[in-house]
Amino acid sequence: VLGGDTEWGLLETAQLRILRHSGRKEEADRLAAGLLGSLRAAQRKDGTKCKYDSLPSSPLRYASLAANEGMKEEAVKALSHAMHCGDLPFAFWPSLPWFRSVEGYAPYDALLQERERRVKEIRAELLRLEASAAGPAKQPE
């Protein structure tokens, strides 16, 4: 995990998990409460804009932390906002361990289905672009 990961919620979320798994639950709880408090305030300030003044880089930071803390509704709301602002929001990798807490939650499952639909649509478009860049197939002489 490197510097940019802080902006996307990967570093802090991993840090909370490490603290808890090393017996430092109270420290992790304090850190999570502080981070989530700041992110909630930033979300209130920025609202539904897709250019963020106070929510660093992306609602994914908020979604990752909320999911990690078992706050399904908040996590899904932040993910929904991220998907409103971009086709495939960077750092929304459902395989990350903190998103396990929202698996099976109907609104999250609907987001996953929408994400998969977008992935298929983007792949198809890339294949079309690749085929058109190659030009017409040459006929054997």
N, C-alpha and C positions, 0 to 999 in steps of 0.2 A: 504494500500500500504506500503510495507516494503522495506528494504534496497536493496534486490536483484532486485526489480522492476526498479531501476535506470538503471541497466545494460540492461534491455530489453525494455526501453522506456516507461514504464507504468507510473512511477512517474512523469517524466518531462512532459509528454503529459497531464496527469491529472492536473498538476500544471498550465499549460498554460490555460486550460479550466476554472479552478477555478479563476485564475487572471482575465480573460476576463469577467466571469459572476459576478465578484464582482467589476466591474467598473475600473479595472486596465489594460485596453487595451494596453496602451503605454508600460507599464512594460512587459506585455506578448509578445508584438511584438519585443521588444529588446531582451528578453530572447530567443524567437524562432529564431530570426535572428542569434544570437550568437551560439546557439546549432546547427542549420542547417549548418552554416558556418564551424564549427568544424567537423561535420559528413561528409560533402561533401569533405573536405580536407582528412579526414581519408579514405573515399571511394576511392579517387584518389590514395592514397598511397597503400592501400591494394588491390585494383583492384578486381579481381575475385577469389582471394584465399578464402579458407574456414577456414583457421586459421588466426585469426585477430590479427594484431599487434597494430593497433591504433583505430580500430572501436570496442569499447568495446562490448564483448560478441556476438553480432549478428547484422546483418543488420536490425533486427526488430526495434531497437531503432530509426534508420533513417526512416524506413517505417512508424512507428507510428507518428513520428513528422511531416513528410512530408504529410501524409494523413490528420492529424489534421489541417495543414495549407492550405489544399486544393490543394496541389501539386501532382496531380494524377500521372503524368508520373514518377516523382521521387519516389513516394510511391510504385508504381508497379515495377519499376526497382529494388528497394531494396528488395521487397517481392520475386521477381523472383530469385534474388541472394540467398536469404535465402532458397528458395525451392530447388535450385540447390545444396545447401550444406547439406540438411537434408530432410528426408521424410516428417516430420511434424514439421516445425520450432516452437520451444517453443515461446509462447507469441503471435502467430498469431491466434488470436481468432476473426474471422470476426464479432462477435456480439459486440465487443467493439465500443463505440460511435464514435471514431475518424475514423473508417473505413467506416462509412456511407457516407463520402464525395466521396468515390471512387465507391460506389455501382452504377451499371448501366454503368460504364466505361468498354467498351468491353475487354481491356486487363486484368482488374481486375476480371471481370466475368469469363474469361478463367482460371485465377489462382484459383478461387474458385471451378471451375469444376474439375481442376486437383487435388486440395486438397481433394475434396470429393471422387474422384477416389482412391486416396491413402488411405483415411480412410477406404473405403470398402475393399481394398486389404489387409490392415493390420488387419482388423477385421477378414477377412476370414482366414488369416494365423494364427492368434491367436486361432481361433476355431479348425483349423487343429492340431495345437500343443497340445491344450487341449485334443482333442480326442485321439491323439496318446499317450499322457502321461497316459491316463486312461486305455489303453490296450484294448484288444478285449473284447467285451461284453460277460459276462458269460451267458451260456444257462441254463435255469431252469432245475432242475433235476427231 
